[in-house]
């Protein structure tokens, strides 16, 4: 399987297996106001993570002023890293690398809606995660938490 890492999306086995039960997450339309509210609900928890000597990673954060939302909740903005990815494949890869590594306290990613294969892929990543992650999908009112089995 010779391809660039993160580009090949059709794996013959694991991604096609059913059984991922992340469909129970509450859904609501996601506009700037809904996204701001979801981040504001999560911000106190992020403030706790910002006290750790590791990074808070934001992958493709939204256009609204997320810095103000985080600063109002007491998040140490000097511990926040922002990553901009060209497409959703690169964003998912960045999220996988962040939770698999040991330099992040928490990772947050904003991506378009995921298909079943990508959800399965994130479930497999969560098994080796060193930090929790929150996934904000277009069309989802609440972020999807990717728990850390090792955290």
N, C-alpha and C positions, 0 to 999 in steps of 0.2 A: 504494500500500500504506500506508494511513493507520491505524496502530496505535501504541500506546505501545511504546516501545523495550523489548525483552526479553519482550514478552507473546506476540507472534505466533510460533507454533512450526511452522507448516506452510508452508515455503518451497517453491515449485513446482519448483525445480531442484536446487541443489547438495546439499541434505541427503539426497536420495534416491539419490544415486549410490553404488554399492558400491565396494569397493576399499580401505577402511580396514583396515589390518592390525595393529591394536592388540590382537588377541585372543591374542597370544602371551605376555601378561603372566601370571605365575604366579598362581593363584587358590587361596584357602583361606577358610574361614569367618572373618568379621570380627566379633569380639566386642571387649570392652574390652581383654582381654589381648593379642589379636592386633593390635589397633590400637596399643596401647602399644609392643609389640615392633617393629612396622613404623616407628613414629616414632622409637624408640630407635636403630634401625639407620641412620636418615636423619639423626639429630641431629648427629653429628660434621661432616657436610657442611654442615648448617645453621649450626653454630658458625662455620665459615669464612665463610659468607655474612653473618653478623651483624657481622663486622669491617668490612664495606663501609659507606660512608656512606648506604646506602639501606635501605629497610624490608624486614622479613620479614613477609609478610602471611598471616594464618591466617583462612580463610573457613569459618565454621561448625565450629570445632574441637569435638572430642568431649567427652563429659561427664567422662572420666577426667582426672586431674591432669596435663595436658600441660606446664604450667609447670615442674613438678619434673623431668620428663623432659628438657626443653630446658636447664634450668639445670644439671642434673647433667652434661650434655655440654659445658658451657662456652658456651652461647648467651647473648649479651648481650640480656637481656629488655627493655632500654630501646629496642631496635631492632625489637621485635615489635609489630605492629598486629593487633588482632582485629576481625573484621567478622562480625556476625550477620545473616543474611538470612532473610526470611520463608518462602521456598520455594526449590525447586531451580532454577527459572528465574533468579531473582535471584542465586543463588549462582554459577551458570554465567556470568551477565553480569558479576558482580564479578570473577570469575577472568579473563575476557576483557579487561576494562579494566585489571586489574593487570599482565598480561603484555604488553599493548600499550603501556602507559605506560612512563615511564623512572624512576619513583620507587621501584620495588621491586627488591630483589636476588633474591628468590625468592618464589613464592606457593604456598601449600598450601591445598587445598580438600577438604572432606568433603561428599560428595553421595550421594544414592541411586544405584542402578545406572543407568547411562546407556543409552539406546537408540542404534541405529546413526546416526540423524540427529544426535544431540548429539555423538557421537564424531567424525563427519565435520566438524561445526562446530568442534570443538576442534582437529582436524587443520589446518583452514584458519587458525585463530587462531595456531597454532604457527609458521606461515610468516612472521608479522610480529612475533613475540614478541621483547621486549627482555630478558626474564629467563626462567629455567627455572621450571617449575611442577610440582607433584606433586599428583595427584588421588587421593584415598582414596575408593573406592566401597564401599558396603555389599556384603558378599559377596566382596570381593577381599582377599587376604592381603597383597599388596604394593602400594604406591602406583604409580599409572601416571605415568610421567615424561613431561611435555610438554616436549620439548627446545626450546631457543631457537635459531632460525636466525641471529639477529643478535647473540647474546651471545658 
